[in-house]
């Protein structure tokens, strides 16, 4: 019988202790694997997605807030900018694409983004790898782009999966960007689903895209209703549309917003149009810092550079948090290693007579030591492997939930150099924990152990 087989028999002889020790190693390994996998996936998606566009033009305020609200749909925007900025940007020779975003409503927590026909032209060549050719970010799984008719909507893949909306479904937006209980819906402005997008692996999977006029129409009507209910002192002379509405009042069965619509039709030029932000892809990414500085100086806007803001966020917040979690994981590993040491030491005390008999039968001290180290190796290797499988299984179970909450596509059962090195350290800790019991076993007194 081989020495490793003897070590395996020793482990089977005390199943409960071996199982608990194995569980401790597995939990420590799982936590290490989970933290390192999430860190790698964060680098791959969060940092890479920040390079989707070169700059974001938004209202004065926090540049990080602008990036999180426009690229990741995770925060509230600092304000609005004039629609005329879009035409100014499109005339700039340095700008390849300028994509407008108009926010204001949500559906079940997913933001309704008003944009135009420039969105489908958004190109990407970074998320899939450095060697990948430039390609469109968006691809339709079914339907068509509904950016030429108001109140037609195209759903991101996560939105379609989480809400159950299908082609031809209708839904109503809710006021505000966050799903707050009691928020007012807009039942008089239904959206119709005309397209569903393929998964992109980015936060855009959690967005609902529509024509920007749709967002303006809803809020024009809302403002008109507010003015009608609470009054305004801006002008004592009614506008032609207002006079026409007073001569032809809305029927009683119409809602207040429907009646208010007569006061602010979508085609009126009296209402200055605004955008939440404008996503900008430059002809050369090397121009981003110069462009941001110059455009901010000459306009009443803020130009945020996503990659810079996300790197700051990662360095100042995410990275320290990851290190803390990794430290906790290694503490668990040390505790598991101590449990291996304790278990093997106690087992060695109980089987001193067995070891002595092996010595009498011809086993050399180094072979006795190898048996004990074999037990430690089996516990470490099997525990680490079980922990890795546990971590990857958890990622498989929760990856859809993570994607729905953050928009990040987390891949399971992948390898990276950092994770492999960390798991080898876990195995090494287990082997180190077996050295003391092994040394104790091979150095015991043969006569005393036979008489015990």
Residue pairs with C-beta under 8 A, 6 or more apart in sequence:
3 367
3 370
3 371
3 374
4 374
4 378
6 371
6 374
7 371
7 372
7 374
7 375
7 377
7 378
8 374
8 378
10 347
10 351
10 371
10 375
11 18
11 375
11 378
11 379
12 18
14 343
14 347
17 343
17 346
17 347
18 343
18 379
20 339
21 336
21 339
21 340
21 343
21 379
21 383
22 379
22 382
22 383
22 386
23 383
24 332
24 335
24 336
24 339
24 383
25 333
25 336
25 337
25 339
25 340
25 379
25 380
25 383
25 384
25 386
25 387
25 426
25 430
26 383
26 384
26 386
26 387
26 390
27 332
27 336
27 387
27 390
28 329
28 330
28 332
28 333
28 335
28 336
28 383
28 387
28 426
29 333
29 383
29 384
29 386
29 387
29 388
29 390
29 391
29 423
29 426
30 387
30 388
30 390
30 391
30 394
31 325
31 328
31 329
31 332
31 387
31 391
32 326
32 329
32 330
32 333
32 387
32 419
32 422
32 423
32 426
33 387
33 388
33 391
33 392
33 419
33 422
33 423
34 329
34 391
34 394
34 395
35 322
35 325
35 326
35 329
36 326
36 416
36 418
36 419
36 422
37 391
37 392
37 395
37 410
37 412
37 414
37 416
37 419
38 322
38 410
39 322
39 418
40 414
40 416
40 418
40 419
41 408
41 409
41 410
41 411
42 314
42 318
42 322
42 408
44 127
45 127
45 201
45 202
45 408
45 409
45 410
46 310
46 314
46 318
46 408
47 307
47 310
47 311
47 314
48 126
48 127
49 71
49 72
49 127
49 202
49 203
50 67
50 71
50 306
50 307
50 309
50 310
50 311
51 126
51 285
51 306
51 307
52 71
52 122
52 124
52 126
52 127
52 137
52 202
52 279
52 306
53 71
53 99
53 122
53 279
53 280
53 281
53 306
54 280
54 281
54 282
54 285
54 287
54 288
54 291
54 305
54 306
55 280
55 282
55 288
55 291
55 292
55 295
55 303
55 304
55 305
55 306
56 66
56 67
56 70
56 71
56 277
56 278
56 279
56 280
56 303
56 304
56 305
56 306
57 81
57 85
57 89
57 277
57 278
57 280
57 295
57 301
57 302
57 303
58 66
58 70
58 77
58 78
58 79
58 81
58 276
58 277
58 278
58 301
58 302
58 304
59 66
59 77
59 78
59 79
59 80
59 81
59 277
59 301
59 302
60 78
60 79
60 300
60 301
60 302
61 78
61 79
61 302
62 78
63 302
63 304
63 305
63 309
64 75
64 304
64 309
64 312
64 313
65 75
65 76
65 77
65 78
66 77
66 78
66 277
66 302
66 304
67 304
67 306
67 309
67 310
68 74
68 75
69 75
69 76
69 77
69 103
69 177
69 276
69 277
70 77
70 101
70 276
70 277
70 279
71 203
71 279
71 306
72 203
72 406
72 407
73 111
73 203
73 204
73 206
73 207
73 407
74 203
74 406
76 177
76 178
77 103
77 276
77 277
78 302
80 274
80 275
80 276
81 274
81 275
81 276
81 277
81 278
81 300
81 301
82 272
82 273
82 274
82 275
83 100
83 272
83 273
83 274
83 275
85 275
85 278
85 299
85 301
86 98
86 100
86 275
86 278
88 299
89 95
89 98
89 278
89 280
90 98
93 283
94 282
94 283
94 284
94 287
94 291
95 280
95 281
95 282
95 283
96 281
96 282
96 283
97 118
97 121
97 122
97 123
97 279
97 280
97 281
98 118
98 278
98 279
98 280
99 115
99 116
99 118
99 119
99 122
99 278
99 279
99 280
99 281
100 114
100 115
100 116
100 118
100 212
100 275
100 277
100 278
101 113
101 114
101 115
101 275
101 276
101 277
101 278
101 279
102 113
102 114
102 115
102 212
102 215
102 216
102 274
102 275
102 276
103 111
103 112
103 113
103 114
103 177
103 215
103 276
104 112
104 114
104 175
104 176
104 177
104 215
104 218
104 219
104 276
105 111
105 112
105 173
105 174
105 175
105 176
105 177
105 186
105 215
105 218
106 112
106 173
106 174
106 176
106 177
106 178
106 179
107 159
107 163
107 171
107 172
107 173
107 174
107 191
107 208
108 162
108 163
108 174
108 179
109 178
109 179
110 156
110 158
110 159
110 162
110 163
110 206
110 207
110 208
111 177
111 206
111 207
111 208
112 153
112 173
112 191
112 208
112 210
112 214
112 215
113 207
113 208
113 209
113 210
114 210
114 211
114 212
114 213
114 214
114 215
114 216
115 147
115 209
115 210
115 211
115 212
116 147
116 211
116 212
117 145
117 147
117 148
119 138
119 147
119 209
120 136
120 138
120 145
120 147
121 136
122 136
122 137
122 138
122 279
122 281
123 134
123 135
123 136
123 137
123 281
124 134
124 135
124 136
124 137
125 132
125 133
125 134
125 135
127 201
127 202
128 135
137 200
137 202
137 204
138 197
138 198
138 200
138 204
139 197
139 198
140 154
140 195
140 196
140 197
140 198
141 157
141 196
141 197
141 198
142 167
142 195
142 196
143 154
143 167
143 193
143 194
143 195
143 196
144 194
144 195
145 154
145 194
145 195
146 152
146 153
146 154
146 192
146 194
146 195
146 209
146 210
146 211
147 154
147 209
147 210
147 211
148 211
149 211
150 210
150 211
150 213
150 214
150 217
150 266
151 189
151 190
151 191
151 192
151 210
151 211
151 214
151 217
152 191
152 192
152 194
152 210
152 211
153 171
153 191
153 192
153 193
153 194
153 195
153 208
153 209
153 210
154 193
154 194
154 195
154 196
154 197
154 208
154 209
154 210
155 163
155 165
155 193
155 195
155 196
155 197
155 208
155 209
156 197
156 200
156 204
156 205
156 206
156 207
156 208
156 209
157 196
157 197
157 198
157 199
157 200
157 205
158 199
158 205
158 206
158 403
158 404
158 407
159 165
159 205
159 206
159 207
159 208
160 166
160 196
161 400
161 404
162 404
163 171
165 171
165 193
166 193
166 196
167 193
167 194
167 195
167 196
168 192
168 193
169 192
169 193
170 190
170 191
170 192
170 193
171 190
171 191
171 193
172 185
172 186
172 187
172 189
172 190
172 191
173 185
173 186
173 189
173 191
173 218
174 183
174 184
174 185
174 186
175 183
175 184
175 185
175 186
175 222
176 183
186 218
186 222
186 257
187 255
188 221
188 255
188 257
188 258
188 261
189 214
189 217
189 218
189 221
191 208
191 210
191 214
197 204
197 205
199 205
199 409
201 408
201 409
202 407
202 409
203 406
203 407
203 408
204 407
205 403
205 407
206 404
206 407
212 275
213 266
216 266
216 271
216 273
217 266
220 264
220 265
220 266
220 268
220 271
221 257
221 260
221 261
221 264
222 257
222 260
223 264
224 260
224 261
224 263
224 264
225 256
225 257
225 260
227 263
228 256
228 259
228 260
228 263
229 256
238 246
239 263
239 270
241 262
241 263
241 264
241 265
241 268
242 262
242 263
244 262
245 259
245 262
245 263
248 262
249 259
250 258
250 259
250 262
264 271
280 291
282 288
282 291
288 305
289 305
291 303
292 303
292 304
292 305
293 303
295 301
295 303
296 302
296 303
333 425
333 426
333 429
334 429
336 383
336 429
336 430
337 429
337 430
337 432
337 433
338 433
340 376
340 379
340 380
340 430
340 433
340 434
341 433
341 434
341 436
341 437
343 379
344 372
344 375
344 376
344 433
344 434
344 437
344 438
345 436
345 437
345 440
347 375
347 437
348 355
348 372
348 437
348 440
348 441
352 444
352 449
352 452
353 449
353 450
353 452
355 368
355 441
355 444
355 449
356 444
356 446
356 449
356 450
357 450
358 367
358 368
359 365
359 368
359 446
360 446
360 450
365 442
365 443
366 442
368 438
368 441
368 442
369 438
369 439
369 441
369 442
370 438
371 438
371 441
372 434
372 437
372 438
372 441
372 442
373 431
373 434
373 435
373 438
375 434
376 430
376 431
376 433
376 434
376 437
376 438
377 427
377 430
377 431
377 434
379 430
380 426
380 427
380 429
380 430
380 431
381 427
381 430
383 430
384 423
384 426
384 427
384 430
387 426
388 423
392 412
392 413
393 412
395 410
395 411
395 412
395 413
396 412
396 413
399 409
399 410
399 411
399 412
402 408
402 410
403 409
403 410
